[in-house]
């Protein structure tokens, strides 16, 4: 992945003339205002790893698996939030872990944690590096030194049980590689978050990821059957062979979302399913967001079984249609001709008879709730381009736009009010920075009692964009916790949301997390400054 | 509920001649060997509640809500396991809580917990009294006194949100009353465990209950959206408006299954659904248990959507058919004429079109996997009699039989081996007591990666039946934890399974539970001797 941008280093995303025009005219910014710092001019905080510490690390994992080179440290200095990318582009000295250490076994991880406990070295577990909440920040807390513990060598499909439809996957396996290994055996995990191309299995578990197929296959926490965790006080296998148990609290749910603060997840046992025999696609349009949301609610509460179900609001619908570069391409299916409204996508996967039945049952509910079919093509186009979104951010940032996403979830009845409150807050805060702003929103995860809201925000960079966005985001977070939303539906907490955790789970919730942390990580070396206030 | 038996005090269950003959001939026992202790000859350990403690309790809840009468204490001395019933029938002095206290508000519960902390009084939360794992034992631990905290006044449908399909239910609400209140508004919770007629909403949450409709609506832990918990250090609302969140560990999953050891659950927010418009029933027979289990697995992994799906083994099938007292009644549908094999039940609920589609898809899978339809009648008969099972135990116990149930869950691939190991262990242990034994088994909860196994055991009481069953059960528990099962799929841990919790969750799992307990209940007054070793 690029060190200062999203994704494939070989892929160049160029803004269209109309996009450029919009940015220049509406936001009154241009690339001339933005400093593009080349890699060799970046100043990285020198490593403070002592020779003795380095020798001790090398004794555990071997010299080839310990690096203090800037080229290794810088890509592990953060994730891929806009704040991260802006920090990477800074000419100020950038913080970074003092070393990157790459263990190859549970025993090596255990030895590293013991060593770091003794030597007071903070440890940041690292998977795919796609955090957008500061989950990878090299926070030293009370320790002099911090290392990045890179899990990329835990990259095996450890086992696949075709009868039980369970696989044990190494935590460091990138999602596409996990799918490739499973597909060779005829199976699929089916977890496709926006970060899919780079994120890892362990990261999904540590952050409670949610993917585009969540309506059909569940969130990642629904897919996890067991976790293998190396903690500073010992190794735990959380969740055994039984699919369900009433033997007390479900401790898997403590490690899911633990963000590296309780232990290092090195393997995950997940539910897998046979590669779907067939898929069906259908796009829909609704007169407005409220009508579309009510239709999605009706589908989910009826349980008709779509694999993917999502709805863009009016702004996102208009903008996506406007930026599709194949004018006249497949207008025949009515997709491009759709006049305004809100676009919804439905996808169905599985055995042909079930796909047909689920598709028909879902159609019936959508038609009865104000939906108009746009046919197959727009839904297929969504599927084809669904991982492209993040690529657009980098050229926009380079033009002086401030682009970021944020997300929440709330009950169905609170959805419209929360969407409006977040939108108003963002636009008011950008207004304080003398900038108009565009707020796009979609529902991408539906539940029987509520849904997620995913916002994409485009405004102008003004002054120090890091301070600017921090202020805007902070105001949004206050709205989320104050008005019935969660601080995060699937991005996790990290450093960026940590100040709102007490609002989210209450002081006793925080006390519980601290007590578990003290039990498993008595020295407090694991990912300090994240999750737990 | 009867003080020394299951269920409705007005209902008398009489064994048929064939059942009596089987017991007398095969087990070589008779009612003459069994001492039937009348209520007025039972000796209850006198209450040791001091006058000062009583005054303090009365000051919180009022005199009418504090009782030290034997008639109140004895029904709260335990639950409804066979061990409980045998204890109730003992002429030895029986232990019982020193008082029954019935608070009417969160504030009263909080004040009671504060008082009990100060005065070193242990507290056993009490709902419907249906525990079968010693969850209600009046264990004093290091305290001189123990009270039963009866939640029956928390009996309101607090709220129902028809848009979000969520209801807030008082923890002390008996399940039938909860369903009645919801049905008045057109909704259903749909949680029907065997204990349904007497168990409470709070009890379902505290013990991770699982009901007969789990394939369709999920286990109780799947239905819970939020918990209102009064702990000794404060009140917690666990789980907010958002349906899902990635804000760290899911703390609801700590309180689900906490069995009154972390706090007193006083209200539960649950997912409800509209009363099903239609239902379809179909019974099936399979040549043997392995074939039937494979067929259930195929259905669940395909996700065809039955609401109920269960399979009895050969022994249970034969016995249930043999004891149906309507010979010739509905033989026309082929039900009674079924020659051996294994009986499976499927039920489908929901909107008519979905019911039809799910039924058809499930039929297709069952037919393709060796199933032969028995039509509708046997499935309807199961539904009609599904809460009758426990009533049969009492007359059998009175005849000198030892009757109990136990349950577990494991992966599909381990199901047959674990079933055999449990059966062999039970029969070998009864053999040591010079008794034959009958072991019936069914699958009543199916998951994509595994299933539950529910055993009904009938042998002869020999010597002290409490010591006898304790020995047999202990041997089974060793098998469960040693051979890939869980110590309990839905009965919970209580006092009876507590010695196996370290095997179940590991020493670090126990350390986590202890740290949470110390944080929320620093005095350790809440349900001592249960769940946490």
Interface residues (C-beta under 8 A of the other chain):
Chain A: X161 X163 X164 X165 X166 X207 X208 X209 X210 X219 X221 X225 X231 X233 X234 X236 X237 X238 X240 X241 X242 X243 X244 X245 X246 X247 X248 X249 X250 X251 X252 X253 X254 X255 X256 X257 X258 X259 X271 X273 X297 X301 X302 X303 X304 X305 X350 X351 X353 X354 X357 X360 X361 X364 X408 X409 X410 X411 X412 X413 X414 X445 X447 X448 X449 X450 X451 X452 X484 X485 X486 X487 X488 X489 X490 X491 X492 X493 X497 X501 X504 X505 X506 X507 X508 X509 X511 X512 X513 X514 X515 X516 X518 X519 X520 X531 X532
Chain B: X161 X163 X164 X165 X166 X207 X208 X209 X210 X219 X221 X225 X231 X233 X234 X236 X237 X238 X240 X241 X242 X243 X244 X245 X246 X247 X248 X249 X250 X251 X252 X253 X254 X255 X256 X257 X258 X259 X271 X273 X297 X301 X302 X303 X304 X305 X350 X351 X353 X354 X357 X360 X361 X364 X408 X409 X410 X411 X412 X413 X414 X445 X447 X448 X449 X450 X451 X452 X484 X485 X486 X487 X488 X489 X490 X491 X492 X493 X497 X501 X504 X505 X506 X507 X508 X509 X511 X512 X513 X514 X515 X516 X518 X519 X520 X531 X532
